[in-house]
Amino acid sequence: MKKYQHARVKFNGGVGGLLCNGCGVILKYGFTHIDCEHFCERCENEPLENEDQSGFDNAKAGFEGVN
């Protein structure tokens, strides 16, 4: 699988997901994405100061590991 340095892409059970770099919401499914930062509409308008405070929990979303 492709390694991403900027895009937040998670893989779980054969399903890939492109996540918002700000809040972690799933933007697209699949394995092929452009390796740059991606933001949802909300984060494009109001970027978070610290993405660690987003409240996003990868385990609850069903994604494990980072590639």
C-alpha positions as a printed Julia matrix, in Angstrom:
67×3 Matrix{Float64}:
   0.0    0.0    0.0
   1.08   3.56  -0.67
   2.67   5.55   2.16
   1.27   9.02   2.79
   3.24  11.84   4.43
   0.57  14.57   4.39
  -2.8   12.98   3.71
  -4.47  11.14   6.59
  -5.35   7.76   5.09
  -6.45   4.88   7.31
  -6.95   1.26   6.31
  -9.14  -1.29   8.05
 -10.34  -4.61   6.77
  -9.46  -3.82   3.16
 -11.3   -0.49   3.12
  -9.29   2.71   2.84
 -10.52   6.06   4.0
  -9.22   9.59   3.4
  -9.69  11.66   6.55
  -9.86  15.4    7.1
  -6.5   16.64   8.42
  -8.35  18.94  10.82
 -11.08  16.88  12.48
 -10.71  13.36  11.08
 -14.1   13.05   9.36
 -14.09  10.59   6.44
 -13.92  12.5    3.15
 -13.55   9.65   0.63
 -13.19   5.89   0.51
 -10.57   4.01  -1.46
  -6.84   3.5   -1.65
  -5.63   6.12  -4.13
  -5.47   9.71  -2.92
  -3.31  12.75  -3.61
  -0.66  13.08  -0.88
  -1.5   16.55   0.4
  -3.54  17.87   3.3
  -7.3   17.49   2.84
  -9.95  19.37   4.82
 -13.7   19.09   5.16
 -15.88  22.13   4.46
 -16.08  23.03   8.16
 -12.31  22.93   8.7
 -11.63  24.89   5.51
 -13.75  27.69   6.96
 -12.58  27.38  10.58
  -9.31  25.43  10.92
  -8.74  23.84  14.33
  -5.87  25.24  16.38
  -4.8   21.76  17.46
  -6.06  18.68  15.66
  -5.41  16.58  18.79
  -8.29  18.43  20.47
 -10.72  17.49  17.68
 -12.3   14.71  19.72
 -11.87  12.29  16.81
 -11.33   8.73  17.95
  -9.89   6.41  15.27
 -10.98   3.3   17.18
 -14.61   4.43  17.29
 -14.49   5.2   13.57
 -13.32   1.65  12.88
  -9.92   2.56  11.47
  -6.62   1.25  12.76
  -3.04   2.06  11.79
  -1.61   4.71   9.53
  -0.09   4.09   6.12
